C-alpha cells in the first residue's frame, strides 16, 4: 500500500499544470575570502562570501546573487530579497 501511494505521489510531482511556474533556489556553501594557503592569513579574520542561486526549472538557466558579510547577512530577509528580485526580473509571460 505504501509503495502504491508513494508511486502515485511521485507521478503527481512530475505533472505540471500548463499555467504554472516552478523554480528552485539554494544558498550555496559560504566561501571565505581571501583564499590563501598561508597559515597566518588562515587564522586572521576572513570575509565570508554568500552566493544565492535561483534556477527556472524549464529553462535551466541559473541566476546568481552574491554579497559579502560586510554588505548583509544570510538571514531570511536577504534570501527573500534575492528571491523577490528574481521573480520581479522574470517576464510576465513566464510567470
CORVENGI-V167102 format. One record per pair of residues at least 4 apart in sequence whose C-alpha atoms are under 8 Angstrom apart, sorted by the first residue. I is the first residue (numbers start at 1). J is the second residue. If there is no record, write none. Layout:
((I & J) (I & J))
This chain:
((1 & 5) (2 & 6) (3 & 7) (4 & 8) (5 & 9) (6 & 10) (7 & 11) (8 & 12) (9 & 13) (10 & 14) (11 & 15) (16 & 20) (19 & 95) (20 & 95) (21 & 56) (21 & 94) (21 & 95) (22 & 56) (22 & 57) (22 & 58) (23 & 54) (23 & 55) (23 & 56) (23 & 57) (24 & 54) (24 & 55) (24 & 56) (24 & 57) (25 & 52) (25 & 53) (25 & 54) (25 & 55) (25 & 83) (26 & 52) (26 & 53) (26 & 54) (27 & 50) (27 & 51) (27 & 52) (27 & 53) (27 & 79) (28 & 50) (28 & 51) (28 & 52) (28 & 53) (29 & 50) (29 & 51) (30 & 48) (30 & 49) (30 & 50) (30 & 51) (31 & 48) (31 & 49) (31 & 50) (32 & 46) (32 & 47) (32 & 48) (32 & 49) (33 & 46) (33 & 47) (33 & 48) (33 & 49) (34 & 46) (34 & 47) (36 & 41) (36 & 42) (37 & 41) (37 & 42) (38 & 42) (39 & 43) (40 & 44) (41 & 45) (42 & 46) (47 & 68) (47 & 69) (47 & 70) (48 & 68) (48 & 69) (49 & 66) (49 & 67) (49 & 68) (49 & 69) (50 & 66) (50 & 67) (50 & 68) (50 & 69) (50 & 74) (51 & 64) (51 & 65) (51 & 66) (51 & 67) (52 & 64) (52 & 65) (52 & 66) (52 & 79) (52 & 82) (53 & 62) (53 & 63) (53 & 64) (53 & 65) (54 & 62) (54 & 63) (54 & 64) (54 & 83) (54 & 86) (55 & 59) (55 & 60) (55 & 61) (55 & 62) (55 & 63) (56 & 60) (56 & 61) (56 & 62) (63 & 86) (65 & 82) (67 & 71) (67 & 72) (68 & 72) (68 & 73) (69 & 73) (69 & 74) (72 & 78) (73 & 78) (74 & 78) (74 & 79) (75 & 79) (76 & 80) (77 & 81) (78 & 82) (79 & 83) (80 & 84) (81 & 85) (82 & 86) (83 & 87) (84 & 88) (85 & 89) (86 & 90) (90 & 94) (90 & 95) (91 & 95))
